């Protein structure tokens, strides 16, 4: 990664700075500022209401990278937290950074009763909601500076820490259908710059491309040691009837109280591994699912985290961010009688990687020699092709002859990866200039972030152990034996 230019320090006018024991009482609603053409703005200005409607000027130092426009929070007067291990039990507070990129969750109704994003209104409105902000606790904690301090989530029964959350609002607010690689890099960079100052991270995002962003961030955030949760809503949080409050509140609780070192998606009471998710509905509150991987946590009367499912890498290295992603990748979905000219055109340079969405368990028509020849030719030009099923549930395998033929052509099995995850992984792997072609092929077949499941053939000794334990516990059903196998192996 190239070294960025030195940050530009921007100061806005002010009252007095907080004392050290306030631990960053004046660092709150930080707004990333850019011009309309994507270049960083030279100024960041902000004012805060004192509760009576009049602006309360304050001093704030914000470092802005002139190239990316992202905030540099390294100068903020907040106590550092360990980037690994469980948060100290004696610490009664947890700090969570909320990156508000846009989306339905923060929209408001205009004079025509249509929903629209409203810049610089989200934090002000949230601060007025007693079920999202504990004003009494903030007054006791920060005194006169409470209106410039981080928001405080009201006490949650059964949770040991109070959540102090600070919102960074993007300018302009983004429609998720307009988001791409540069926006993923911006989010990743903002997390990197504030990593040591917060216990967890929540990204508020539109739902249309949320799974793409979650998949991309899961690869871009390398050696992640803290919880990152992406969420949004189908109904704005400020509506009387909304899923936004539960999604946002639950994400804050999980990010501040639990160490789940993955990029996750929270929606409708369930926490998923981000690179396993699919958007399954445009009008249901149960809009996301993870067909091939069980939820990492469930929010009911109690918070249930299944720590057995959390993906933990075998190496211990320092957290880093990889923002260089290859954009010469694409999704090609097969359909009956697809023209070979279409396939050839899609595989032409500058295309370097393709997710091939095939039928069933990874099949293509074997009576189409022209298609097979086009795939073979692309493989010889070192175009990486990953085979993923068009089905939401299940995986590609060598069960049928057609699947075997694809592997013989050099097509890489995608196992049970989602198309979104496979596309993000291709972009990530192809951008690794330090890897040769064979290493890239190997990495695409490897489980890097919990994005795929390798089928494991049990050894005879394993069958013997399963049988012995099942007899002892009087387990007979197929479901019970399957659960026992999963528990033991």
C-alpha positions in Angstrom: 0.0 0.0 0.0 1.4 3.4 -0.9 2.2 5.8 1.9 -0.5 8.6 2.0 0.4 12.3 2.0 0.7 13.9 5.4 -2.8 14.8 6.7 -4.1 18.3 6.7 -5.1 19.5 10.1 -8.4 21.4 10.1 -9.5 23.3 13.2 -12.9 24.8 13.9 -13.7 27.5 16.4 -14.4 26.8 19.9 -14.8 26.6 23.5 -12.4 24.9 25.8 -11.0 21.5 25.2 -12.0 18.6 27.4 -9.8 17.4 30.2 -7.9 14.2 29.8 -10.3 12.3 32.1 -13.2 13.1 29.8 -11.5 10.6 27.4 -12.5 12.4 24.2 -15.7 14.1 25.4 -15.6 16.5 22.5 -15.0 13.9 19.8 -18.4 12.9 18.6 -20.2 13.5 15.3 -17.3 13.4 12.9 -18.2 14.1 9.3 -16.1 12.9 6.4 -16.1 15.8 3.9 -15.6 15.5 0.2 -16.4 17.6 -2.8 -19.0 16.4 -5.3 -16.3 15.0 -7.7 -14.9 12.7 -5.0 -11.9 14.8 -4.0 -11.4 15.8 -0.4 -12.7 19.0 0.9 -10.2 21.4 2.4 -12.4 22.2 5.4 -14.4 20.3 7.9 -16.8 22.4 9.9 -19.3 21.5 12.5 -21.4 23.0 15.2 -23.4 21.3 18.0 -26.6 22.4 19.5 -26.6 23.2 23.3 -30.0 21.8 23.7 -31.7 25.2 23.3 -31.4 25.4 19.6 -28.4 27.7 19.5 -25.1 26.4 18.1 -22.4 25.6 20.6 -19.0 26.3 19.1 -16.2 24.0 20.0 -12.6 23.3 19.3 -12.1 20.2 17.3 -8.9 18.9 15.5 -9.7 16.6 12.7 -6.9 15.2 10.5 -8.1 14.7 6.9 -6.1 12.8 4.4 -6.1 15.2 1.3 -6.0 12.2 -1.1 -8.8 10.0 0.3 -10.8 12.5 2.4 -11.0 10.0 5.2 -10.7 11.0 8.8 -7.5 10.4 10.7 -8.5 9.7 14.3 -5.1 9.1 15.6 -4.9 12.5 17.3 -8.2 12.0 19.2 -7.9 12.1 23.0 -9.4 8.7 23.6 -7.9 5.9 25.6 -6.4 3.1 23.5 -7.9 -0.3 23.7 -6.1 -3.6 23.2 -6.5 -5.0 19.6 -6.8 -8.6 20.9 -8.3 -10.6 23.7 -11.4 -9.9 25.8 -12.1 -6.3 26.8 -11.2 -5.8 30.5 -14.2 -6.8 32.7 -13.5 -3.9 35.1 -14.0 -1.4 32.3 -17.7 -0.3 32.6 -17.8 1.4 29.2 -17.2 0.3 25.6 -16.5 2.6 22.7 -18.0 1.9 19.3 -17.4 3.9 16.1 -20.5 4.1 13.9 -19.8 4.8 10.2 -23.0 6.1 8.7 -22.6 5.7 4.9 -26.3 6.3 4.0 -29.2 4.0 3.2 -32.8 3.7 4.2 -32.1 3.5 7.9 -31.4 7.2 8.2 -33.8 8.6 5.7 -36.6 11.1 6.5 -39.8 12.1 4.8 -39.9 15.3 2.7 -42.9 17.6 2.1 -44.2 15.2 -0.6 -44.0 12.3 2.0 -41.2 10.7 0.0 -38.1 9.2 1.8 -34.8 11.0 1.2 -31.4 11.2 2.9 -31.1 14.3 5.1 -27.4 15.3 5.6 -26.3 16.3 9.2 -29.6 15.4 10.7 -29.1 11.8 11.8 -27.0 12.4 15.0 -29.2 15.4 16.0 -32.3 13.2 15.8 -30.8 10.2 17.5 -29.7 12.4 20.4 -33.4 13.3 21.0 -34.5 9.7 21.2 -34.4 8.4 24.8 -34.3 4.8 23.7 -31.1 5.5 21.7 -29.4 8.1 23.9 -29.2 8.3 27.8 -29.0 12.0 28.3 -28.8 11.7 32.1 -25.8 9.4 31.9 -24.2 11.8 29.4 -24.8 14.7 31.7 -23.2 12.9 34.6 -20.3 11.6 32.5 -19.5 14.7 30.5 -21.1 17.6 32.4 -21.5 20.8 30.3 -19.9 19.1 27.3 -22.6 16.4 27.1 -24.1 17.8 23.9 -20.7 17.5 22.2 -19.9 14.1 23.7 -20.4 10.7 22.2 -23.9 9.3 22.3 -24.7 6.8 25.1 -26.9 3.8 24.6 -29.3 3.4 27.5 -28.6 0.6 30.0 -29.4 -2.9 28.6 -30.3 -5.6 31.2 -27.7 -8.4 31.2 -25.0 -6.4 29.5 -22.1 -5.2 31.7 -20.9 -2.2 29.7 -22.4 1.1 28.8 -22.0 1.7 25.1 -20.5 5.1 24.1 -20.9 5.4 20.4 -19.6 8.1 18.1 -21.0 8.6 14.6 -19.0 9.5 11.5 -21.4 10.6 8.7 -20.3 10.4 5.1 -20.7 13.4 2.9 -22.4 12.9 0.6 -24.6 10.2 2.0 -24.4 7.2 -0.4 -27.1 5.1 -2.0 -25.7 1.6 -1.8 -26.5 0.9 -5.4 -23.9 3.5 -6.3 -21.2 2.1 -4.1 -18.1 0.3 -5.4 -14.5 -0.5 -4.7 -13.5 3.0 -3.8 -16.2 3.2 -1.2 -15.2 -0.1 0.3 -11.6 1.2 0.5 -12.8 4.3 2.2 -14.7 2.3 4.9 -11.7 0.0 5.4 -9.4 3.0 5.8 -11.6 4.7 8.3 -11.7 1.6 10.4 -7.9 1.3 10.2 -7.4 4.9 11.3 -9.6 4.6 14.3 -8.8 0.9 15.1 -6.9 1.4 18.3 -9.4 3.9 19.8 -12.6 1.8 19.7 -13.7 -1.6 20.9 -15.9 -2.3 18.0 -17.3 -0.9 14.7 -20.8 -0.6 13.2 -21.4 0.4 9.6 -24.8 1.7 8.6 -25.4 0.8 5.0 -28.1 0.6 2.4 -29.4 -3.0 1.9 -29.1 -3.3 -1.9 -25.3 -4.0 -2.0 -24.8 -4.7 1.7 -23.6 -8.3 1.1 -21.1 -7.1 -1.5 -19.6 -4.6 0.9 -19.6 -7.1 3.8 -17.8 -9.7 1.6 -15.2 -7.2 0.3 -14.5 -5.8 3.8 -14.0 -9.4 5.1 -11.0 -9.7 2.8 -9.7 -6.1 3.0 -9.5 -6.1 6.8 -6.6 -8.5 7.3 -5.9 -10.1 10.7 -9.0 -8.5 12.2 -9.2 -8.7 16.0 -12.3 -6.7 16.7 -16.0 -6.9 15.9 -17.2 -5.1 12.7 -21.0 -5.2 12.1 -22.7 -3.9 9.0 -26.4 -3.3 9.3 -29.3 -1.2 7.8 -33.0 -1.4 7.7 -36.0 -1.8 5.4 -37.9 1.0 7.2 -36.2 4.2 8.4 -35.3 4.4 12.1 -37.4 7.5 12.6 -40.6 5.9 11.5 -43.1 4.8 14.1 -42.9 1.3 12.9 -39.3 0.4 12.1 -36.8 -2.4 12.1 -34.0 0.2 12.1 -33.9 0.7 15.9 -33.6 -3.0 16.7 -31.0 -3.6 14.1 -28.9 -0.6 15.1 -29.3 -1.2 18.9 -28.4 -4.8 18.6 -25.4 -4.1 16.4 -24.1 -1.6 19.1 -24.7 -4.1 21.9 -22.8 -6.9 20.1 -20.0 -4.6 18.9 -19.4 -3.2 22.3 -19.8 -6.3 24.5 -18.6 -9.3 22.4 -15.3 -10.0 20.7 -16.3 -11.6 17.4 -13.3 -10.8 15.2 -15.1 -10.9 11.9 -17.0 -8.7 9.4 -20.6 -9.5 10.2 -24.1 -8.6 9.1 -26.8 -8.1 11.6 -30.4 -8.2 10.4 -33.7 -9.2 12.0 -32.3 -10.6 15.3 -29.5 -12.6 13.7 -25.8 -12.0 13.3 -24.3 -13.6 10.2 -20.8 -13.9 8.9 -20.8 -11.1 6.3 -19.3 -13.1 3.4 -21.9 -15.7 3.7 -24.9 -13.5 3.4 -27.4 -12.9 0.6 -30.2 -10.4 0.3 -33.3 -12.6 -0.1 -36.1 -10.1 0.0 -36.8 -6.5 -1.0 -39.9 -6.0 1.1 -39.5 -8.3 4.1 -37.9 -7.3 7.4 -36.2 -10.7 7.2 -34.2 -9.4 4.3 -30.9 -11.3 4.7 -30.0 -14.9 5.1 -26.9 -17.1 5.2 -28.1 -20.4 3.6 -24.8 -22.3 4.0 -23.6 -21.1 7.4 -25.5 -20.9 10.7 -25.9 -17.5 12.4 -23.0 -16.5 14.7 -25.4 -15.0 17.2 -29.1 -14.6 17.9 -30.8 -11.8 19.7 -33.9 -12.8 21.6 -34.8 -12.4 25.2 -31.1 -13.3 25.7 -28.1 -12.8 23.5 -26.8 -16.1 22.3 -23.4 -16.2 20.7 -22.2 -19.5 19.2 -18.4 -19.1 19.7 -17.8 -22.5 18.0 -18.8 -20.9 14.7 -16.5 -17.9 14.9 -13.8 -18.1 12.3 -10.3 -17.8 13.9 -7.2 -17.7 11.6 -4.3 -19.9 12.5 -1.8 -17.1 12.4 -1.4 -14.1 14.8 -0.4 -11.0 13.0 -0.9 -7.3 13.3 -4.2 -5.8 11.9 -3.7 -4.3 8.5 -5.9 -3.1 5.6 -5.6 -4.1 2.0 -7.4 -1.5 -0.1 -6.0 -2.3 -3.6 -8.7 -4.4 -5.2 -8.7 -5.6 -8.8 -11.8 -4.3 -10.6 -11.4 -6.4 -13.7 -13.7 -9.2 -12.4 -17.3 -10.1 -13.2 -20.2 -12.4 -12.8 -21.3 -14.6 -15.7 -24.6 -16.5 -15.2 -25.2 -19.4 -17.6 -28.7 -19.9 -19.1 -30.0 -22.4 -21.7 -28.8 -21.6 -25.3 -26.4 -18.9 -24.2 -24.5 -17.7 -27.2 -20.8 -18.5 -27.3 -20.1 -15.0 -28.6 -21.6 -13.6 -25.4 -19.3 -15.8 -23.3 -16.2 -15.0 -25.4 -16.9 -11.3 -25.3 -17.3 -11.5 -21.5 -13.9 -13.3 -21.1 -11.9 -10.9 -23.3 -9.3 -8.6 -21.8 -9.1 -6.7 -19.6 -11.2 -9.3 -17.7 -8.9 -11.2 -15.3 -11.3 -13.1 -13.1 -14.9 -14.4 -13.6 -17.4 -16.0 -11.3 -19.2 -18.6 -13.5 -22.7 -19.3 -12.1 -23.5 -22.8 -13.2 -26.5 -25.1 -12.8 -27.2 -27.2 -9.7 -24.0 -28.6 -8.2 -21.7 -26.9 -10.7 -22.9 -28.2 -14.1 -22.7 -26.8 -17.6 -24.0 -28.4 -20.9 -21.5 -31.0 -22.0 -22.9 -31.0 -25.6 -21.7 -27.4 -26.1 -18.1 -27.9 -27.3 -18.0 -24.2 -28.2 -18.6 -23.2 -24.6 -16.0 -25.6 -23.3 -13.5 -24.3 -25.8 -14.1 -20.7 -24.8 -13.5 -21.6 -21.1 -10.3 -23.5 -22.0 -9.0 -20.6 -24.1 -9.6 -18.1 -21.2 -7.9 -20.4 -18.7 -4.9 -20.6 -21.1 -4.8 -16.8 -21.0 -4.6 -17.0 -17.2 -8.1 -15.7 -16.6 -9.2 -17.1 -13.2 -12.6 -18.7 -13.4 -14.4 -19.7 -10.2 -17.4 -22.1 -10.4 -20.4 -21.2 -8.2 -23.8 -22.7 -8.1 -26.9 -20.6 -9.1 -28.7 -22.1 -6.2 -28.9 -20.2 -2.9 -28.2 -23.3 -0.9 -25.7 -26.0 -1.6 -22.2 -26.3 -3.2 -20.5 -27.2 -6.4 -19.0 -30.7 -6.4 -17.6 -33.4 -8.7 -20.7 -35.5 -8.3 -21.6 -35.3 -12.0 -19.3 -35.6 -15.1 -20.0 -32.1 -16.1 -18.5 -30.8 -12.9 -15.4 -32.9 -13.4 -15.0 -31.6 -17.0 -14.9 -28.0 -15.7 -12.1 -28.7 -13.3 -10.2 -30.5 -16.1 -10.5 -27.2 -18.0 -8.9 -25.3 -15.2 -12.1 -23.9 -13.6 -11.7 -23.5 -9.9 -14.4 -24.9 -7.6 -16.1 -22.3 -5.5 -17.6 -24.8 -3.1 -20.5 -23.1 -1.3 -19.4 -19.5 -1.7 -22.0 -16.9 -2.5 -21.6 -15.1 -5.8 -21.0 -11.8 -3.8 -18.2 -13.5 -1.8 -16.6 -15.2 -4.7 -16.5 -11.9 -6.7 -14.9 -10.0 -3.7 -12.4 -12.8 -3.2 -11.4 -12.8 -6.8 -10.9 -9.0 -6.7 -8.8 -9.4 -3.5 -6.7 -12.4 -4.7 -6.0 -10.9 -8.1 -4.8 -7.7 -6.5 -2.0 -9.6 -4.6 0.9 -8.9 -6.8 3.2 -10.8 -4.5 1.4 -14.1 -5.4 2.1 -16.0 -8.6 -0.7 -17.6 -10.6 -0.5 -20.9 -8.9 -0.7 -19.3 -5.5 -3.7 -17.3 -6.5 -5.5 -20.4 -7.7 -4.6 -22.1 -4.4 -5.9 -19.2 -2.4 -9.2 -19.1 -4.3 -9.7 -22.7 -3.2 -8.7 -22.1 0.4 -10.9 -20.9 3.2 -9.4 -17.5 4.0 -12.2 -15.8 6.0 -14.7 -18.5 6.6 -16.3 -17.9 3.2 -16.4 -21.5 2.1 -16.8 -25.0 3.4 -14.6 -27.8 2.4 -16.2 -31.2 2.3 -14.2 -33.5 4.5 -14.3 -37.3 4.0 -14.4 -39.0 7.4 -11.7 -41.5 8.3 -12.7 -45.0 9.5 -11.5 -44.1 13.0 -13.9 -41.2 13.0 -16.8 -43.4 12.1 -15.9 -45.7 14.9 -15.8 -42.9 17.4 -19.1 -41.5 16.2 -20.7 -44.9 16.5 -19.3 -45.5 20.0 -20.5 -42.2 21.3 -23.9 -42.5 19.6 -24.4 -45.9 21.2 -23.5 -44.6 24.7 -25.8 -41.6 24.3 -28.6 -43.7 22.7 -28.6 -41.5 19.6 -30.5 -43.0 16.6 -31.8 -40.4 14.2 -29.9 -39.1 11.2 -30.2 -35.5 12.6 -28.7 -36.5 16.0 -25.8 -38.4 14.3 -25.1 -35.4 12.0 -25.1 -33.0 15.0 -22.8 -35.4 16.9 -20.4 -35.5 13.9 -20.3 -31.7 13.7 -19.6 -31.5 17.4 -16.8 -34.0 17.4 -15.1 -33.0 14.1 
